[in-house]
Amino acid sequence: MNADLQCSAKGCRADAARAILWNNPRLHTPVRRKVWLACDRHLDHLREFLRLRGFYQSDVGVDEIPEDAG
């Protein structure tokens, strides 16, 4: 795991375990994938936040982040 990758949850500085891929269809082209990083503690919360808005696409391990995501 890359220690430079920290959780995206507000105020959290824990190492990220997962990368959540998402897209806001009102702002981004369909192929664009944005990334939020999540520690184990905040993964479900961040996933649900994006799901409720229809933005969630998938999540992968931090070592599997697609090169074209960002």
Secondary structure by P-SEA (a helix, b strand, c coil): ccccbbbccccccccccbbbbbbccccccccbbbbbbbccccaaaaaaaaaaaccccccccccccccccc
